[in-house]
């Protein structure tokens, strides 16, 4: 298998990304491994994985924020509760869709312990929690 950069495809990647995608797919379907721009192909595949993990982090963060707002921000609950409930449902649905991938579901479980304390810290700083006597 060739692992060197295909100069024509590399140039196409810089000039017209969508055409590069189309050409790459075409070459993959033809099993034209020598015609591929391996460097950018690997970069893009890695980027897809990172993007999916970032979505999990983002939806988890927003879910936790809205759950805490709903639970603790009593002064705004009358006006905002329905909106918070709607957002909570939306973030849960988005996460469930991503959980079609067991890998992303496992990633979520790993990230809860990392993200939750950060959200709690933010809420302590902003003084959203009731005073404990």
C-alpha distance (Angstrom), angle and dihedral (degrees) to the residues before:
residue distance angle dihedral
X1 . . .
X2 3.79 . .
X3 3.79 114.0 .
X4 3.78 99.2 176.4
X5 3.75 123.3 109.5
X6 3.80 115.1 -93.4
X7 3.84 101.6 -134.9
X8 3.82 95.3 -153.1
X9 3.79 93.1 50.0
X10 3.81 91.8 42.9
X11 3.80 89.5 54.7
X12 3.79 90.4 47.9
X13 3.81 89.4 51.9
X14 3.81 89.2 58.3
X15 3.81 96.6 42.8
X16 3.82 105.6 37.2
X17 3.78 115.4 9.6
X18 3.81 96.2 -176.1
X19 3.80 91.9 51.4
X20 3.81 87.7 48.8
X21 3.82 89.0 53.8
X22 3.81 91.9 49.4
X23 3.81 92.2 47.6
X24 3.79 92.2 46.2
X25 3.81 92.0 51.7
X26 3.80 90.4 47.2
X27 3.80 91.8 50.9
X28 3.79 92.4 46.0
X29 3.81 90.8 52.3
X30 3.80 89.3 50.0
X31 3.82 89.8 48.2
X32 3.81 87.9 -123.4
X33 3.79 95.7 157.2
X34 3.80 93.8 164.8
X35 3.82 91.3 57.0
X36 3.78 94.9 57.5
X37 3.77 128.1 105.9
X38 3.80 93.5 -131.4
X39 3.79 97.6 -178.9
X40 3.79 94.7 56.7
X41 3.81 94.0 36.4
X42 3.81 90.8 57.2
X43 3.80 90.4 44.8
X44 3.81 91.6 52.3
X45 3.81 94.3 47.0
X46 3.81 90.6 49.9
X47 3.79 88.0 48.5
X48 3.80 91.3 54.9
X49 3.79 90.7 56.1
X50 3.79 92.2 46.8
X51 3.79 90.6 49.1
X52 3.81 91.9 53.6
X53 3.82 92.1 48.9
X54 3.81 89.8 48.0
X55 3.81 89.4 53.9
X56 3.80 90.2 53.4
X57 3.82 90.6 50.4
X58 3.80 92.3 46.8
X59 3.82 96.1 48.0
X60 3.80 91.4 43.9
X61 3.80 91.6 50.9
X62 3.80 92.5 48.7
X63 3.79 92.3 45.1
X64 3.80 91.9 52.8
X65 3.80 92.9 45.6
X66 3.80 92.4 51.6
X67 3.81 93.3 44.4
X68 3.80 89.8 53.7
X69 3.79 93.0 44.7
X70 3.79 90.0 51.3
X71 3.80 92.3 47.6
X72 3.81 101.4 42.4
X73 3.80 114.1 20.1
X74 3.77 96.5 85.6
X75 3.82 97.1 163.0
X76 3.82 91.2 61.7
X77 3.79 98.9 34.5
X78 3.79 96.5 96.0
X79 3.79 92.3 56.7
X80 3.81 100.6 32.3
X81 3.82 108.3 31.7
X82 3.82 95.9 96.0
X83 3.80 91.7 49.1
X84 3.79 92.1 47.8
X85 3.80 91.1 48.8
X86 3.79 90.0 50.7
X87 3.80 92.0 49.7
X88 3.82 91.4 47.0
X89 3.81 89.9 53.2
X90 3.82 91.9 46.9
X91 3.82 94.1 50.4
X92 3.80 91.0 47.4
X93 3.80 90.9 51.8
X94 3.80 91.6 48.7
X95 3.79 90.5 50.9
X96 3.81 92.3 46.9
X97 3.80 89.5 54.0
X98 3.80 90.6 51.7
X99 3.81 89.4 47.5
X100 3.79 89.2 71.0
X101 3.79 78.4 91.0
X102 3.79 111.0 69.8
X103 3.80 88.2 -157.4
X104 3.81 91.1 59.0
X105 3.80 90.8 45.3
X106 3.81 89.4 54.0
X107 3.81 89.3 46.2
X108 3.82 89.2 53.7
X109 3.80 91.1 52.9
X110 3.80 90.1 51.5
X111 3.80 93.5 47.6
X112 3.82 98.4 49.5
X113 3.79 91.0 75.2
X114 3.80 90.2 49.7
X115 3.81 100.2 44.0
X116 3.81 101.9 37.0
X117 3.84 95.4 65.5
X118 3.81 89.5 49.2
X119 3.80 90.8 53.8
X120 3.81 91.4 46.0
X121 3.79 90.1 50.6
X122 3.79 90.5 52.0
X123 3.79 90.5 52.0
X124 3.82 92.2 48.5
X125 3.79 90.8 50.6
X126 3.80 91.4 49.4
X127 3.82 90.5 46.3
X128 3.82 95.7 -125.3
X129 3.77 95.7 141.3
X130 3.81 120.2 87.3
X131 3.78 116.0 -105.2
X132 3.80 113.2 -96.9
X133 3.82 113.4 -135.9
